[in-house]
Amino acid sequence: MIVVHHLNNSRSQRVLWLLEELGLPYEIKRYERDAVTMLAPPSLRAVHPLGKSPVITDDGQTVAESGAIVEYLVDKYGQGRLAPAAGTPERLRYTYWLHYAEGSAMPPLLMSLIFARVRSAPAPFFVRPIARAIADKVMDSFVRPQIKTHLDFMEGELGKSAWFAGAEFSAADVQMSFPLEAAASRGGLDASRPKLMDWLARIHARPAYQRALEKGGPYQLMS
């Protein structure tokens, strides 16, 4: 039995979605973030030394990292589903988006979250203006321009095909869900990029996505 070590409001939500798309049985072991630090609980380190989610266990194997989990599940259980055929241009795009999601799209979005917290963090009154000025400078000079560049790029790519890997929905779309939901939540993604917003609406309407939400619990990235 596949066990998903599921952290609330995290990347593990898309693992549940993928499992629902594949129609696989699985068990959820739940973990809650610390309400103050928003970090995963120490108990996750018993599953994987880094103590982060997502992690799955299956047939005695422990698999961490979203992209590795997606590849593992599709390769082992997909039976040709949710991945384009090897050697095709679509397969190359599929592989690219699997890695792009965390390797390129997420870093500036994570930086945006970090500097927002720096700006609002408690500090002595004489330090607060300095911290805010530094955070604003980094956001204006680097983070926001980077996010814009990536959103413009993704908008353009979805002008080439309905889904990220081509004409058919694939696990690359599952992998891309987290950065784009994060961008819609806190990265400035809005109706000015209609193809990305339409893509979000289409993935959210999928029955497997809805079933994963019901099983995974509240998912605040969508709020």
ChimeraX attribute file (.defattr): number of C-alpha atoms within 10 A of each C-alpha:
attribute: neighborCount
match mode: 1-to-1
recipient: residues
	/A:1	11
	/A:2	17
	/A:3	16
	/A:4	23
	/A:5	22
	/A:6	26
	/A:7	25
	/A:8	20
	/A:9	17
	/A:10	18
	/A:11	20
	/A:12	24
	/A:13	26
	/A:14	24
	/A:15	26
	/A:16	26
	/A:17	24
	/A:18	25
	/A:19	22
	/A:20	18
	/A:21	21
	/A:22	18
	/A:23	12
	/A:24	14
	/A:25	10
	/A:26	15
	/A:27	14
	/A:28	15
	/A:29	12
	/A:30	13
	/A:31	16
	/A:32	13
	/A:33	15
	/A:34	11
	/A:35	8
	/A:36	6
	/A:37	7
	/A:38	11
	/A:39	13
	/A:40	19
	/A:41	14
	/A:42	15
	/A:43	11
	/A:44	20
	/A:45	13
	/A:46	9
	/A:47	18
	/A:48	16
	/A:49	9
	/A:50	11
	/A:51	17
	/A:52	23
	/A:53	24
	/A:54	24
	/A:55	24
	/A:56	26
	/A:57	17
	/A:58	13
	/A:59	8
	/A:60	8
	/A:61	9
	/A:62	13
	/A:63	19
	/A:64	20
	/A:65	15
	/A:66	22
	/A:67	21
	/A:68	14
	/A:69	21
	/A:70	22
	/A:71	17
	/A:72	13
	/A:73	20
	/A:74	20
	/A:75	14
	/A:76	10
	/A:77	14
	/A:78	18
	/A:79	10
	/A:80	12
	/A:81	15
	/A:82	21
	/A:83	21
	/A:84	22
	/A:85	13
	/A:86	10
	/A:87	8
	/A:88	10
	/A:89	12
	/A:90	18
	/A:91	17
	/A:92	14
	/A:93	15
	/A:94	24
	/A:95	17
	/A:96	14
	/A:97	23
	/A:98	23
	/A:99	17
	/A:100	17
	/A:101	22
	/A:102	17
	/A:103	10
	/A:104	15
	/A:105	24
	/A:106	20
	/A:107	16
	/A:108	21
	/A:109	21
	/A:110	17
	/A:111	17
	/A:112	22
	/A:113	14
	/A:114	12
	/A:115	19
	/A:116	16
	/A:117	13
	/A:118	17
	/A:119	18
	/A:120	12
	/A:121	11
	/A:122	10
	/A:123	12
	/A:124	7
	/A:125	8
	/A:126	8
	/A:127	10
	/A:128	15
	/A:129	13
	/A:130	12
	/A:131	17
	/A:132	18
	/A:133	12
	/A:134	14
	/A:135	20
	/A:136	17
	/A:137	12
	/A:138	15
	/A:139	19
	/A:140	12
	/A:141	10
	/A:142	14
	/A:143	22
	/A:144	18
	/A:145	13
	/A:146	18
	/A:147	24
	/A:148	15
	/A:149	13
	/A:150	16
	/A:151	20
	/A:152	14
	/A:153	12
	/A:154	17
	/A:155	18
	/A:156	14
	/A:157	17
	/A:158	18
	/A:159	13
	/A:160	12
	/A:161	12
	/A:162	15
	/A:163	18
	/A:164	26
	/A:165	28
	/A:166	19
	/A:167	11
	/A:168	14
	/A:169	17
	/A:170	20
	/A:171	29
	/A:172	28
	/A:173	23
	/A:174	25
	/A:175	25
	/A:176	21
	/A:177	20
	/A:178	22
	/A:179	22
	/A:180	24
	/A:181	18
	/A:182	21
	/A:183	22
	/A:184	19
	/A:185	15
	/A:186	15
	/A:187	21
	/A:188	16
	/A:189	20
	/A:190	12
	/A:191	11
	/A:192	10
	/A:193	15
	/A:194	13
	/A:195	17
	/A:196	23
	/A:197	17
	/A:198	14
	/A:199	19
	/A:200	17
	/A:201	11
	/A:202	12
	/A:203	16
	/A:204	15
	/A:205	11
	/A:206	12
	/A:207	13
	/A:208	19
	/A:209	21
	/A:210	15
	/A:211	14
	/A:212	19
	/A:213	17
	/A:214	11
	/A:215	12
	/A:216	22
	/A:217	14
	/A:218	13
	/A:219	13
	/A:220	12
	/A:221	16
	/A:222	12
	/A:223	9
